[in-house]
C-alpha cells in the first residue's frame, strides 16, 4: 500500500466508440483528500472512483479526472423541442406587442435559446462505464 506520494499519471483507452482519458495527480498531504472530476453523465461512478483510490493510497491530496469523448457517429442526433420553441415565439410576440417593438425572431436566434434544440439524454450502463474507466 502506498503511504504518500507526489506524482502524475495518465492513461487512455478507446472502447465501444468512446475515447476515455483518466488523469491522477497527487501531492504530499498529511491526510488523504480525494477530489474526483467526472463528466456529468458519469457522476454516478464517483463513489467507486473514491473507493478505488482509498484502497491503494492512504495519504496525499489526490485529484482524479476522467474525460470521455464519444465518436460523433454514435452521438444521438439533435432534436427539436417544438413546445419550447412555440413558447418562445409566443413570448416574443407578447413582448413586441406590449412594448411596441419592431423586428422578428429569426431562426438562429430561436435555435440559440435554451432547450429549443438538444439531444436525447444518453442512457448510462453503470457497470459497462465502470469497466471502461477502471480498466484505463
Buried (B, 14 or more C-beta within 10 A) or exposed (E): EEEBBEEEEEEEEEEEEBEBBBBBBBBEBEEBEBEBEBEEBBEEBBEBBBEBBEEEBEBBBBBBBBBBEBEEEEEEEEEEBEEBBEBBBEEBEEEBEEEEEEEEBEEEEBEEBEEBBEEEEEEEEEEEBBEBBEEB
